[in-house]
Amino acid sequence: MNYDLAETELFLADLKTRMIPEDVEVMIAPPFTSLHAAFKSLHKHPVTVVAQNMHQCESGAYTGEISAGMLLSVGVKTVILGHSERREYFHEDNETLAKKVDTALKNEMTIIFCIGEEQEERKNDTYFQWIEKQLNDSLFHVSEESWEKIIVAYEPIWAIGTGETASPEQVQEMHSFIRGTIAKKYSEEVADRISILYGGSVKPDNAQKIFEQKDVDGGLIGGASLEVESFMKIADSFKKASDN
């Protein structure tokens, strides 16, 4: 919940002057009120506009909510689902998120699906079981073909907004586990082509080491994305990591 329309337009104007690194896919997820303006501004620019959330129903008496059809009508074809803040503050559970996944897929939208454990699961060494349950309850009912439309984002909740970042080794351990769990449910082929992003206090000074990990395919950037300069430094870090 950052940036009104005028602030978003200033951000976009700056972003459009920057060189997007070759072979790096860049996405931004403004608030609902700025989505259409962002789509129009970036229509001929290599940056994808993404929604932060959507409702699981096509329409109805859900005051204040936004449907998949509404997003598509303003040019948005990708949506973030299951972000840790949606889970924590708006009590979205695995069952609700499974319905949102179904709705997004029905509308041929691409999904960035967030999973992650809290400090309690990390301390109790139950984080693998926690992540496996999130995958099983919200994603593992979909067909193998549907994974063409799914990106997974691992965000350890204990490392979001705290300034604490999982070590590159911890990140790789979990990303490898996620990929392996998908492989067991579906196939190695499906797991290999899935993009798994890391989100959790990623900054320009730690991004490259995180992105150099074998199973890390990108980042879901929070606070560091609010300034174009730091955001593009992170994108550049991904390009450098990919080239190594």
Kinemage of the C-alpha trace (Angstrom):
@kinemage 1
@onewidth
@group {chain A} dominant
@subgroup {mainchain}
@vectorlist {calphas} color= white
{ca met a 1} P 0.000 0.000 0.000
{ca asn a 2} L 2.447 2.569 -1.326
{ca tyr a 3} L 2.260 5.351 -3.919
{ca asp a 4} L -0.805 7.176 -5.141
{ca leu a 5} L -1.386 7.701 -8.865
{ca ala a 6} L 0.872 10.744 -9.174
{ca glu a 7} L 3.695 9.008 -7.301
{ca thr a 8} L 3.263 5.900 -9.445
{ca glu a 9} L 3.491 7.978 -12.611
{ca leu a 10} L 6.751 9.542 -11.393
{ca phe a 11} L 8.096 6.065 -10.652
{ca leu a 12} L 7.109 4.833 -14.109
{ca ala a 13} L 8.631 7.846 -15.835
{ca asp a 14} L 11.952 7.115 -14.118
{ca leu a 15} L 11.700 3.370 -14.784
{ca lys a 16} L 11.154 3.927 -18.507
{ca thr a 17} L 14.461 5.773 -18.780
{ca arg a 18} L 16.358 2.726 -17.488
{ca met a 19} L 17.840 -0.054 -19.546
{ca ile a 20} L 16.197 -3.371 -18.703
{ca pro a 21} L 18.933 -6.040 -18.569
{ca glu a 22} L 18.820 -8.496 -21.452
{ca asp a 23} L 17.127 -11.825 -20.669
{ca val a 24} L 15.747 -10.499 -17.372
{ca glu a 25} L 11.972 -10.347 -16.919
{ca val a 26} L 10.934 -7.343 -14.828
{ca met a 27} L 7.473 -6.971 -13.260
{ca ile a 28} L 5.899 -4.290 -11.088
{ca ala a 29} L 2.794 -4.612 -8.914
{ca pro a 30} L 1.221 -1.197 -8.197
{ca pro a 31} L -1.962 -0.719 -6.143
{ca phe a 32} L -5.281 -1.401 -7.886
{ca thr a 33} L -5.873 2.342 -8.416
{ca ser a 34} L -2.727 2.610 -10.553
{ca leu a 35} L -2.917 -0.614 -12.543
{ca his a 36} L -4.544 0.759 -15.677
{ca ala a 37} L -2.304 3.824 -15.759
{ca ala a 38} L 0.726 1.572 -15.362
{ca phe a 39} L -0.468 -0.759 -18.100
{ca lys a 40} L -0.999 2.153 -20.517
{ca ser a 41} L 2.353 3.694 -19.615
{ca leu a 42} L 4.266 0.433 -20.074
{ca his a 43} L 2.239 -1.008 -22.948
{ca lys a 44} L 5.209 -0.848 -25.330
{ca his a 45} L 7.883 -1.267 -22.660
{ca pro a 46} L 9.397 -4.619 -21.565
{ca val a 47} L 7.963 -4.479 -18.034
{ca thr a 48} L 4.927 -6.555 -17.003
{ca val a 49} L 2.233 -5.036 -14.787
{ca val a 50} L 1.000 -7.375 -12.047
{ca ala a 51} L -1.862 -7.182 -9.524
{ca gln a 52} L -1.174 -7.653 -5.828
{ca asn a 53} L -4.303 -9.736 -5.215
{ca met a 54} L -7.748 -10.685 -6.530
{ca his a 55} L -10.962 -12.256 -5.251
{ca gln a 56} L -11.835 -15.871 -5.905
{ca cys a 57} L -15.353 -15.125 -7.207
{ca glu a 58} L -16.132 -13.861 -10.686
{ca ser a 59} L -18.602 -11.238 -9.370
{ca gly a 60} L -21.102 -10.709 -6.589
{ca ala a 61} L -21.770 -8.931 -3.303
{ca tyr a 62} L -18.140 -8.612 -2.235
{ca thr a 63} L -17.820 -4.883 -1.667
{ca gly a 64} L -14.305 -3.592 -2.127
{ca glu a 65} L -12.998 -6.698 -3.862
{ca ile a 66} L -11.519 -7.024 -7.369
{ca ser a 67} L -12.232 -9.917 -9.742
{ca ala a 68} L -10.079 -11.588 -12.370
{ca gly a 69} L -12.305 -10.131 -15.083
{ca met a 70} L -11.775 -6.627 -13.739
{ca leu a 71} L -8.002 -7.103 -13.841
{ca leu a 72} L -8.103 -8.461 -17.378
{ca ser a 73} L -10.244 -5.505 -18.465
{ca val a 74} L -7.415 -3.092 -17.562
{ca gly a 75} L -4.725 -5.174 -19.246
{ca val a 76} L -3.429 -7.111 -16.236
{ca lys a 77} L -2.854 -10.828 -16.863
{ca thr a 78} L -0.661 -11.733 -13.878
{ca val a 79} L -1.575 -11.754 -10.185
{ca ile a 80} L 0.233 -12.326 -6.881
{ca leu a 81} L -1.646 -14.759 -4.628
{ca gly a 82} L -0.972 -15.834 -1.057
{ca his a 83} L 1.393 -13.040 -0.078
{ca ser a 84} L 2.362 -13.355 3.588
{ca glu a 85} L 0.650 -10.079 4.449
{ca arg a 86} L -2.601 -11.276 2.866
{ca arg a 87} L -2.333 -14.452 4.913
{ca glu a 88} L -1.493 -12.637 8.159
{ca tyr a 89} L -3.675 -9.527 8.078
{ca phe a 90} L -6.597 -10.705 5.967
{ca his a 91} L -6.663 -14.322 7.147
{ca glu a 92} L -6.375 -15.931 3.731
{ca asp a 93} L -5.913 -19.654 4.291
{ca asn a 94} L -4.792 -22.470 2.010
{ca glu a 95} L -8.370 -23.407 1.097
{ca thr a 96} L -9.266 -19.853 0.058
{ca leu a 97} L -6.048 -19.551 -1.919
{ca ala a 98} L -6.764 -22.802 -3.764
{ca lys a 99} L -10.028 -21.238 -4.953
{ca lys a 100} L -8.172 -18.103 -6.055
{ca val a 101} L -5.712 -20.268 -7.976
{ca asp a 102} L -8.582 -22.017 -9.751
{ca thr a 103} L -10.203 -18.704 -10.678
{ca ala a 104} L -6.950 -17.253 -12.016
{ca leu a 105} L -6.247 -20.350 -14.102
{ca lys a 106} L -9.826 -20.424 -15.406
{ca asn a 107} L -9.232 -16.877 -16.633
{ca glu a 108} L -5.871 -17.867 -18.176
{ca met a 109} L -3.930 -15.611 -15.823
{ca thr a 110} L -0.356 -16.175 -14.710
{ca ile a 111} L 0.030 -16.644 -10.943
{ca ile a 112} L 2.891 -15.672 -8.654
{ca phe a 113} L 2.062 -17.889 -5.681
{ca cys a 114} L 3.695 -17.056 -2.349
{ca ile a 115} L 4.607 -19.590 0.312
{ca gly a 116} L 6.721 -19.281 3.445
{ca glu a 117} L 7.111 -20.106 7.103
{ca glu a 118} L 7.020 -17.953 10.214
{ca gln a 119} L 9.668 -17.766 12.921
{ca glu a 120} L 7.932 -20.479 14.958
{ca glu a 121} L 8.214 -23.080 12.178
{ca arg a 122} L 11.818 -22.091 11.521
{ca lys a 123} L 12.763 -22.457 15.218
{ca asn a 124} L 10.882 -25.748 15.578
{ca asp a 125} L 12.469 -27.230 12.441
{ca thr a 126} L 9.030 -27.844 10.957
{ca tyr a 127} L 9.461 -25.471 8.021
{ca phe a 128} L 9.723 -28.200 5.392
{ca gln a 129} L 6.422 -29.708 6.532
{ca trp a 130} L 4.832 -26.238 6.588
{ca ile a 131} L 5.899 -25.457 3.031
{ca glu a 132} L 4.850 -28.884 1.776
{ca lys a 133} L 1.377 -28.389 3.279
{ca gln a 134} L 0.996 -24.984 1.616
{ca leu a 135} L 1.924 -26.500 -1.743
{ca asn a 136} L -0.290 -29.536 -1.231
{ca asp a 137} L -3.366 -27.643 -0.041
{ca ser a 138} L -3.279 -24.750 -2.519
{ca leu a 139} L -1.481 -25.890 -5.673
{ca phe a 140} L -1.192 -29.650 -5.962
{ca his a 141} L -4.782 -30.123 -7.143
{ca val a 142} L -4.066 -28.410 -10.480
{ca ser a 143} L -3.125 -30.229 -13.667
{ca glu a 144} L 0.445 -30.611 -14.869
{ca glu a 145} L -0.351 -28.305 -17.785
{ca ser a 146} L -1.484 -25.574 -15.389
{ca trp a 147} L 2.065 -25.193 -14.065
{ca glu a 148} L 2.901 -23.344 -17.276
{ca lys a 149} L 0.985 -20.474 -15.638
{ca ile a 150} L 2.447 -20.707 -12.118
{ca ile a 151} L 5.492 -19.034 -10.593
{ca val a 152} L 6.337 -19.902 -6.976
{ca ala a 153} L 7.714 -17.263 -4.612
{ca tyr a 154} L 9.322 -18.379 -1.353
{ca glu a 155} L 9.150 -15.656 1.277
{ca pro a 156} L 10.290 -16.609 4.786
{ca ile a 157} L 7.990 -14.470 6.913
{ca trp a 158} L 10.659 -14.065 9.568
{ca ala a 159} L 12.813 -12.240 6.997
{ca ile a 160} L 10.204 -9.787 5.672
{ca gly a 161} L 10.439 -6.192 6.837
{ca thr a 162} L 12.708 -7.240 9.664
{ca gly a 163} L 16.007 -6.462 7.999
{ca glu a 164} L 16.915 -10.113 8.590
{ca thr a 165} L 17.652 -12.103 5.466
{ca ala a 166} L 17.929 -15.837 5.077
{ca ser a 167} L 21.474 -16.849 4.227
{ca pro a 168} L 22.138 -17.892 0.621
{ca glu a 169} L 22.531 -21.443 1.907
{ca gln a 170} L 19.141 -21.350 3.651
{ca val a 171} L 17.544 -19.919 0.527
{ca gln a 172} L 19.029 -22.628 -1.685
{ca glu a 173} L 18.031 -25.356 0.774
{ca met a 174} L 14.381 -24.295 0.670
{ca his a 175} L 14.267 -23.631 -3.066
{ca ser a 176} L 15.749 -27.068 -3.703
{ca phe a 177} L 13.142 -28.601 -1.382
{ca ile a 178} L 10.305 -26.796 -3.187
{ca arg a 179} L 11.539 -27.932 -6.590
{ca gly a 180} L 11.995 -31.479 -5.326
{ca thr a 181} L 8.500 -31.541 -3.818
{ca ile a 182} L 6.993 -30.411 -7.116
{ca ala a 183} L 9.037 -33.071 -8.928
{ca lys a 184} L 7.693 -35.799 -6.615
{ca lys a 185} L 4.100 -34.710 -7.191
{ca tyr a 186} L 4.364 -34.084 -10.939
{ca ser a 187} L 7.685 -34.730 -12.703
{ca glu a 188} L 11.295 -33.569 -12.929
{ca glu a 189} L 10.425 -31.869 -16.202
{ca val a 190} L 7.690 -29.764 -14.586
{ca ala a 191} L 9.889 -28.920 -11.612
{ca asp a 192} L 12.827 -27.889 -13.779
{ca arg a 193} L 10.846 -25.395 -15.799
{ca ile a 194} L 9.163 -23.755 -12.792
{ca ser a 195} L 10.504 -20.353 -11.776
{ca ile a 196} L 11.008 -20.121 -8.016
{ca leu a 197} L 11.562 -16.595 -6.699
{ca tyr a 198} L 12.971 -15.512 -3.350
{ca gly a 199} L 11.404 -12.700 -1.345
{ca gly a 200} L 12.664 -11.550 2.023
{ca ser a 201} L 14.641 -8.330 2.543
{ca val a 202} L 16.394 -8.573 -0.831
{ca lys a 203} L 18.560 -5.481 -1.348
{ca pro a 204} L 21.174 -4.401 -3.908
{ca asp a 205} L 24.004 -5.456 -1.595
{ca asn a 206} L 22.807 -9.043 -1.022
{ca ala a 207} L 20.871 -9.774 -4.220
{ca gln a 208} L 23.640 -11.253 -6.345
{ca lys a 209} L 24.698 -13.844 -3.752
{ca ile a 210} L 21.087 -14.947 -3.402
{ca phe a 211} L 20.511 -15.063 -7.159
{ca glu a 212} L 23.676 -17.118 -7.682
{ca gln a 213} L 22.071 -20.066 -5.886
{ca lys a 214} L 21.246 -22.925 -8.241
{ca asp a 215} L 17.505 -23.078 -7.630
{ca val a 216} L 16.809 -19.343 -7.270
{ca asp a 217} L 15.229 -17.995 -10.456
{ca gly a 218} L 14.563 -14.412 -9.379
{ca gly a 219} L 13.252 -12.220 -6.612
{ca leu a 220} L 9.984 -10.913 -5.202
{ca ile a 221} L 11.194 -7.511 -4.045
{ca gly a 222} L 9.473 -5.485 -1.329
{ca gly a 223} L 10.786 -2.247 0.150
{ca ala a 224} L 13.825 -2.078 -2.130
{ca ser a 225} L 11.511 -1.872 -5.150
{ca leu a 226} L 10.048 1.477 -4.078
{ca glu a 227} L 13.076 3.332 -5.428
{ca val a 228} L 13.836 2.814 -9.110
{ca glu a 229} L 17.590 3.046 -8.520
{ca ser a 230} L 17.705 0.192 -5.999
{ca phe a 231} L 15.161 -1.846 -7.961
{ca met a 232} L 17.237 -1.691 -11.130
{ca lys a 233} L 20.424 -2.503 -9.215
{ca ile a 234} L 18.701 -5.704 -8.088
{ca ala a 235} L 17.685 -6.474 -11.682
{ca asp a 236} L 21.296 -5.898 -12.743
{ca ser a 237} L 22.436 -8.224 -9.946
{ca phe a 238} L 20.247 -10.974 -11.360
{ca lys a 239} L 21.810 -10.519 -14.785
{ca lys a 240} L 25.323 -10.686 -13.271
{ca ala a 241} L 24.394 -13.796 -11.285
{ca ser a 242} L 22.969 -15.465 -14.390
{ca asp a 243} L 26.142 -14.709 -16.349
{ca asn a 244} L 28.393 -16.277 -13.693
